[in-house]
Amino acid sequence: MLLRGIDPELKRRVEERAHRNGRSLSEEAIALLRKAIATQEAGPGRAGDRLRAAVGTAQFSPEELTAIEELRRSPDRSPPDLS
């Protein structure tokens, strides 16, 4: 598949995502297309179904799970003062 007319900013953003996710530009573009189609096909159904469609098979790393557990055990903090 050849895509033409992609503006430089969009290409840069996809390249950044590819680098961040350890994928080639083509692999990242495929992942984005899959996510977009799955999200669209999930439609306005239940929030959990839409979230699953958007996230796909991604999972938290052990480090992320540990950080989440630590945050759950930490005392509640005061809300920010937005005045």
Z-matrix of the N, CA and C atoms (Angstrom, degrees):
N
C 1 1.446
C 2 1.527 1 107.56
N 3 1.285 2 115.79 1 134.79
C 4 1.458 3 121.49 2 178.52
C 5 1.516 4 107.74 3 -117.69
N 6 1.312 5 116.26 4 127.26
C 7 1.459 6 120.83 5 178.36
C 8 1.516 7 108.66 6 -107.76
N 9 1.315 8 115.70 7 128.41
C 10 1.463 9 120.55 8 179.98
C 11 1.516 10 109.54 9 -116.21
N 12 1.316 11 114.57 10 156.97
C 13 1.458 12 119.79 11 174.79
C 14 1.521 13 114.15 12 77.43
N 15 1.318 14 117.78 13 20.07
C 16 1.464 15 120.16 14 178.00
C 17 1.521 16 107.76 15 -79.54
N 18 1.338 17 115.35 16 126.23
C 19 1.459 18 117.52 17 -178.68
C 20 1.528 19 110.07 18 -71.21
N 21 1.321 20 117.14 19 151.59
C 22 1.468 21 121.82 20 -175.03
C 23 1.526 22 113.73 21 -57.67
N 24 1.321 23 117.46 22 -35.45
C 25 1.468 24 120.25 23 -179.40
C 26 1.527 25 110.92 24 -66.27
N 27 1.318 26 117.45 25 -42.58
C 28 1.463 27 120.40 26 177.78
C 29 1.522 28 110.43 27 -63.50
N 30 1.314 29 116.90 28 -43.91
C 31 1.460 30 120.71 29 178.64
C 32 1.528 31 110.43 30 -60.61
N 33 1.321 32 117.02 31 -42.85
C 34 1.459 33 121.06 32 179.29
C 35 1.521 34 111.03 33 -60.90
N 36 1.331 35 116.24 34 -42.78
C 37 1.474 36 120.30 35 -179.53
C 38 1.522 37 111.50 36 -65.02
N 39 1.331 38 117.36 37 -40.49
C 40 1.468 39 120.47 38 178.05
C 41 1.526 40 109.80 39 -67.53
N 42 1.328 41 116.84 40 -38.93
C 43 1.469 42 120.15 41 177.34
C 44 1.528 43 111.12 42 -62.44
N 45 1.331 44 116.77 43 -41.95
C 46 1.464 45 120.35 44 177.74
C 47 1.520 46 111.34 45 -61.84
N 48 1.340 47 116.26 46 -44.26
C 49 1.471 48 119.99 47 178.24
C 50 1.518 49 110.73 48 -62.68
N 51 1.323 50 116.73 49 -41.35
C 52 1.463 51 120.86 50 179.74
C 53 1.526 52 109.92 51 -60.47
N 54 1.310 53 116.19 52 -45.89
C 55 1.467 54 120.54 53 179.15
C 56 1.526 55 110.83 54 -61.71
N 57 1.325 56 116.04 55 -46.37
C 58 1.470 57 121.89 56 -179.66
C 59 1.520 58 111.66 57 -61.33
N 60 1.326 59 116.91 58 -35.51
C 61 1.467 60 121.49 59 -176.83
C 62 1.517 61 113.32 60 -95.35
N 63 1.337 62 117.58 61 2.59
C 64 1.459 63 120.76 62 178.34
C 65 1.522 64 113.11 63 67.30
N 66 1.328 65 116.14 64 35.65
C 67 1.460 66 121.26 65 -179.23
C 68 1.517 67 110.03 66 -120.61
N 69 1.320 68 115.08 67 162.26
C 70 1.462 69 119.71 68 170.58
C 71 1.526 70 107.80 69 -75.65
N 72 1.311 71 116.05 70 167.09
C 73 1.463 72 120.52 71 177.96
C 74 1.527 73 110.47 72 -59.26
N 75 1.322 74 116.83 73 -42.22
C 76 1.470 75 120.86 74 179.10
C 77 1.528 76 111.51 75 -64.70
N 78 1.332 77 116.38 76 -43.71
C 79 1.473 78 119.68 77 179.65
C 80 1.522 79 111.24 78 -62.65
N 81 1.337 80 116.15 79 -39.99
C 82 1.465 81 119.36 80 179.54
C 83 1.526 82 110.87 81 -67.40
N 84 1.326 83 117.63 82 -40.74
C 85 1.459 84 121.09 83 178.59
C 86 1.529 85 110.38 84 -62.03
N 87 1.319 86 117.01 85 -40.51
C 88 1.474 87 120.93 86 178.24
C 89 1.518 88 110.02 87 -64.82
N 90 1.335 89 116.96 88 -43.96
C 91 1.467 90 120.20 89 179.48
C 92 1.526 91 110.86 90 -61.56
N 93 1.321 92 117.07 91 -41.41
C 94 1.464 93 120.61 92 178.83
C 95 1.527 94 111.73 93 -65.51
N 96 1.326 95 116.87 94 -41.38
C 97 1.462 96 120.02 95 177.49
C 98 1.521 97 111.14 96 -63.36
N 99 1.332 98 116.33 97 -44.24
C 100 1.473 99 119.86 98 178.31
C 101 1.519 100 111.22 99 -59.40
N 102 1.335 101 116.18 100 -45.67
C 103 1.462 102 120.67 101 -178.91
C 104 1.523 103 110.70 102 -62.95
N 105 1.325 104 116.54 103 -43.31
C 106 1.466 105 120.39 104 -179.19
C 107 1.524 106 111.21 105 -63.22
N 108 1.315 107 116.80 106 -43.77
C 109 1.470 108 120.65 107 -179.62
C 110 1.516 109 110.51 108 -66.97
N 111 1.333 110 117.14 109 -44.75
C 112 1.467 111 120.33 110 -179.76
C 113 1.519 112 110.92 111 -62.49
N 114 1.326 113 117.02 112 -40.75
C 115 1.463 114 120.88 113 179.43
C 116 1.516 115 110.53 114 -65.61
N 117 1.320 116 116.66 115 -42.57
C 118 1.458 117 120.65 116 -179.81
C 119 1.533 118 110.53 117 -65.96
N 120 1.330 119 116.70 118 -41.42
C 121 1.462 120 120.33 119 -179.20
C 122 1.521 121 111.88 120 -69.41
N 123 1.338 122 117.32 121 -27.50
C 124 1.465 123 120.09 122 178.47
C 125 1.517 124 110.18 123 -65.96
N 126 1.335 125 116.26 124 -27.76
C 127 1.456 126 121.48 125 175.27
C 128 1.512 127 113.52 126 61.44
N 129 1.320 128 115.75 127 -159.17
C 130 1.461 129 120.11 128 -174.73
C 131 1.525 130 113.08 129 -84.69
N 132 1.317 131 118.04 130 23.58
C 133 1.463 132 121.19 131 -179.23
C 134 1.517 133 112.55 132 -64.65
N 135 1.302 134 115.55 133 -150.60
C 136 1.456 135 121.29 134 -177.09
C 137 1.526 136 111.02 135 -69.05
N 138 1.318 137 115.46 136 147.33
C 139 1.473 138 121.38 137 -177.54
C 140 1.526 139 111.07 138 -59.14
N 141 1.317 140 117.83 139 -40.68
C 142 1.461 141 121.09 140 179.86
C 143 1.518 142 112.23 141 -62.37
N 144 1.317 143 116.74 142 -38.58
C 145 1.465 144 120.69 143 178.40
C 146 1.532 145 110.75 144 -66.99
N 147 1.338 146 116.24 145 -40.18
C 148 1.459 147 119.31 146 177.98
C 149 1.518 148 111.16 147 -66.49
N 150 1.327 149 116.40 148 -39.33
C 151 1.463 150 120.38 149 178.78
C 152 1.526 151 110.55 150 -64.58
N 153 1.328 152 116.91 151 -44.89
C 154 1.470 153 120.69 152 177.95
C 155 1.520 154 111.31 153 -59.96
N 156 1.326 155 117.02 154 -39.58
C 157 1.462 156 120.77 155 179.16
C 158 1.520 157 110.62 156 -65.29
N 159 1.322 158 116.94 157 -38.89
C 160 1.462 159 120.35 158 -178.67
C 161 1.519 160 112.28 159 -73.61
N 162 1.318 161 117.22 160 -38.25
C 163 1.467 162 121.42 161 -175.26
C 164 1.520 163 111.44 162 -83.96
N 165 1.298 164 117.45 163 -31.05
C 166 1.461 165 120.41 164 -179.20
C 167 1.520 166 111.10 165 68.31
N 168 1.310 167 116.64 166 -131.40
C 169 1.463 168 120.51 167 -176.44
C 170 1.527 169 112.73 168 -97.79
N 171 1.337 170 117.28 169 9.81
C 172 1.467 171 120.45 170 -179.58
C 173 1.519 172 109.86 171 -61.95
N 174 1.319 173 115.35 172 143.87
C 175 1.453 174 121.18 173 178.53
C 176 1.518 175 108.93 174 -135.71
N 177 1.346 176 116.00 175 158.61
C 178 1.450 177 120.86 176 175.85
C 179 1.523 178 109.76 177 -71.32
N 180 1.320 179 116.17 178 145.54
C 181 1.461 180 121.04 179 174.81
C 182 1.529 181 108.17 180 -77.28
N 183 1.327 182 118.23 181 161.66
C 184 1.469 183 119.80 182 176.76
C 185 1.533 184 112.12 183 -56.32
N 186 1.328 185 117.40 184 -37.33
C 187 1.459 186 120.67 185 179.01
C 188 1.527 187 111.13 186 -64.64
N 189 1.330 188 115.89 187 -41.46
C 190 1.463 189 119.71 188 178.95
C 191 1.523 190 110.83 189 -65.44
N 192 1.328 191 117.59 190 -40.80
C 193 1.462 192 120.53 191 178.50
C 194 1.525 193 111.21 192 -63.50
N 195 1.338 194 116.69 193 -39.52
C 196 1.464 195 120.65 194 177.42
C 197 1.524 196 110.39 195 -63.50
N 198 1.330 197 117.38 196 -43.77
C 199 1.465 198 121.17 197 179.44
C 200 1.529 199 110.94 198 -63.61
N 201 1.318 200 117.50 199 -39.45
C 202 1.471 201 121.15 200 178.20
C 203 1.520 202 110.09 201 -63.73
N 204 1.327 203 116.88 202 -44.62
C 205 1.466 204 120.96 203 179.81
C 206 1.522 205 111.04 204 -62.42
N 207 1.323 206 117.26 205 -40.51
C 208 1.467 207 120.86 206 177.69
C 209 1.525 208 111.03 207 -63.56
N 210 1.317 209 116.91 208 -40.73
C 211 1.465 210 120.05 209 178.15
C 212 1.525 211 111.43 210 -64.96
N 213 1.320 212 116.90 211 -36.30
C 214 1.471 213 120.15 212 179.31
C 215 1.520 214 111.17 213 -64.82
N 216 1.316 215 117.26 214 -31.88
C 217 1.471 216 121.68 215 -177.84
C 218 1.520 217 113.22 216 -87.52
N 219 1.321 218 117.37 217 -13.52
C 220 1.465 219 120.05 218 -178.10
C 221 1.526 220 109.52 219 -76.12
N 222 1.341 221 116.20 220 152.16
C 223 1.476 222 118.76 221 -179.86
C 224 1.520 223 110.65 222 -66.40
N 225 1.314 224 114.87 223 152.65
C 226 1.462 225 119.44 224 178.10
C 227 1.526 226 109.40 225 -64.16
N 228 1.289 227 115.25 226 146.18
C 229 1.456 228 119.97 227 178.89
C 230 1.516 229 108.64 228 -104.44
N 231 1.315 230 115.31 229 159.97
C 232 1.456 231 120.38 230 178.59
C 233 1.519 232 109.49 231 -69.47
N 234 1.326 233 116.93 232 147.75
C 235 1.465 234 118.44 233 177.34
C 236 1.526 235 109.85 234 -66.52
N 237 1.316 236 117.64 235 153.91
C 238 1.460 237 119.67 236 -179.91
C 239 1.524 238 112.10 237 -68.18
N 240 1.305 239 115.60 238 148.10
C 241 1.463 240 121.52 239 176.16
C 242 1.511 241 108.70 240 -87.49
N 243 1.321 242 117.99 241 107.42
C 244 1.453 243 122.50 242 -175.24
C 245 1.521 244 113.26 243 -97.71
N 246 1.325 245 115.28 244 11.79
C 247 1.475 246 116.78 245 -178.48
C 248 1.498 247 112.68 246 -81.36
